[in-house]
Amino acid sequence: MVVSGSRDGRLRLWNVEEGSVVGDPWEGHSASVRCLDWSPNAREIASGSQDGTIRRWNPNAGRQIAPPIDTGHGFVCAVKYSSQGDKFASGGYDNVIRLWSKNGKLLIEIKGHDRSVHSLCWSKDGAYIFSGSGDMTIRKWQSIDGKELLVFRGHTSYIRSICLSPDERHLVSASSDCSVRIWDLKTNQQVGDALLHDDELLALAIPSDGRYIASAG
């Protein structure tokens, strides 16, 4: 199954094999859905919207499982569960990263980016968060206190998507500068030349075996 979010503010669950929508659209957001994430146990989905809220859903019922979270971001551009599923992070147009408990309580605000936060990922142990921003940087933070540890520079436009390799040795980023870049997390340097598209990039994915990178714009 795949879940998608739309400009109409609705989410839809899809049967991938049949290419068909399962059940009715999920309604709740009052503006475009900008981001989605499945919890690690696949029991819930978080969605972030231009209405400034995060909503959590039961994928089996298509219903919200908790009151919406008014994030303070303006537009919510990124939402990501920790690998343990006990918390999630969000980012948006106010340049701030916020960490939330599973019950929706604000745990910490992380400030440092100069423009909107478009993508987030966690280390497997939940100790670190990586963020990609419109300020053209990727930053590494301690999740416990929001301390900034590293800044990666090299992109020349908004960073739209980031993800860690399964072995956590590399970070991969995609940008509106039409490039995918690979970063070595031991040396904190870019690996090789940028991988180029003909237009801006919006999304990245790496399979569980780590052998390939999928990028889309």
N, C-alpha and C positions, 0 to 999 in steps of 0.2 A: 504494500500500500504506500501511496505517496499523498502528502497533503500540500495544497497550494493556497496562496493568499492572493487577493485580487484588489484592483482599484475600486471595486464596488464595496469593499469593506468586509467581504465574506471569505470564508475558508471553505475548501472543498476537498473531500477525500476521494482518491482515485484508485480503482483497480488497475494496476499497471498492465497485467496480462490482457485484459479486455479493453483497456483504454476508455473506461466508462466511469462516470461519477457514482459513488456509493452513497445513497441516501440524499437528503436535502442539504443545501449549503448551510454552513454554520454562521449564524448571525449574531452580532454583538457590537463590532466596531462601527464607528460612524464615519470613518474615512479609510483611505487606502491601507492595506496591510503591507508593511515594508519588510518584515522578517518573520521567520518561523524557526523553531527548534523542537526536536523530540527529546524527551527525557531519556536518560540512559536505559531505563527499564521499559521504555516504550509505552508507559501507562498514561502519559499526559503529553500535551503539546503546548508550548508557549508561543504566542503571537504578539508582535509589536506593530503599532499602527501610527499613521499620521495624526490620529486623534489623541496621541500622547499617552495611551494606555498599553499595558501588557495584560493579556487575558490568557487564562489557562483552561485547557479543554480535555475532556475525556474523549479519546479518538473512537471509542466504540459507540458512544452515544451521541457524539457531536454537540455536547453541552458543556457549558462552563462549569468548572469544579470549584471556583472560588470567586470572590468579588474582584472586579478589575483593579489593577494597580495604576494609580495616577503617578506616572514616573517623574514628571517635571522636566522631561527632555524636550518638550515640544513635539517634534517628530521622533518616533523611536525607530532607529535604523538597524539595531543589532540586539539580539537576545541569544544567550547561550547558557545551557546548563553545565554545571561542573560534572566531571566524570563520576563523582559519587552521587550526584543527583540531589544533594542536600541544599544546594543554593543555585542561583543563576545570576548572570551579569547582564546588564543592558547598557546601550550607548545610543546617543542621538545628537540632535542639532544643538544642544547646549554645551557640547564639548566635554561632557562629564561622563565617566563610567560609574554606574551604581551597582552594588552587589546586594542581592535580596535573599532572605531566607526562604525555605520552601513554603512557608505560610504567608509570604509576601511582605515581611518586615524588612525595612531598609537597614542594612548592616553597615555600609560604608560608602562614601563618595570618594572617587579617585579623580583628581584634577591634574592636568599637565598638558593635554592637547590644546592646540590653539584654534582648531576647527572641529567640525562634527566628527563623531566616531561612527564608522561604517561597518566594522567587523570586529569580532572577538573570538578568541579561543583560549581554552584552559590547558594547562599541563595535566597529565594523567593523575598526579597525586593531589591536584587542586591547590598547590602552593603558589602557582604563578598564573597570571593572565597576560595574554598578548592582545594588543589592540591596533587596528589600522584606521587611519584618519584622513580627513580632507587636508590636514596640514602636511601631507606627504611623508609622514613618519609612521613607523611601527614602533611600539613601545612595549617593554616587558615590565610587569609590576608584581610585587608581592601581594597576594590576595588578602593576607591577614591584616595588613596595615596600609596598603596602597602605596608603599614606597616604590619609586621609579628606580629600576635597575639598569635598563639599557634603552638606547634609542638607535633604531636602524634607519639610515638615510640612503637614498639612491633613486627612488621614484621621483618623477617630475610632475605628478598630478595626484588627484585623490586616490587613496588606496581603498579599494572596494571590497576585497575579500582576502582573508588570510586563513591558513590552516597549518597544523603541525603534521609532520610525517609520523607514521605509526611508531617508529623507534625514537621519536623526539630528538633526533639528531639535526633535523632541518626544519626550517619554517619556510613556507611558500606564500608569496603574495601576488595579487593581481591588482592592476591599477587602470585608471582612466588614461594613463599615458601609453596604453596599448601593449604593455609588457607584463610578463610573469617573471618574477625573480625568486631565486632560491638562496636561502641564507643558512650558513653553517653556524649552529648554535654553540660550537666549541670555540671557534675563532671570532664569531660574531661578524663575519664578513660575507659578502655576496659570493656565491659559487658560480664561476663562469660568466658568460654573457647573458643578458636578458633574453627571454623567449618572446618573440614579437607576434602580435596579431595585427590585422589591418585597421582595427577600430578599438574603441575602449572596451575594457573587460569589466565584468560585473560579478563573476562567480568562479569558485575553485572547488575541486574535490580531489581527494586522494583515496584510493581503495585500501582495504585493510592490509594487503601485502606490500603496499608502498612502492610498487613497481612503476606506476604511471601517475601522471597528473592530468586531470581533466579541467579545461578552462573554457569559459563561455562569456560572450559579450552581447 
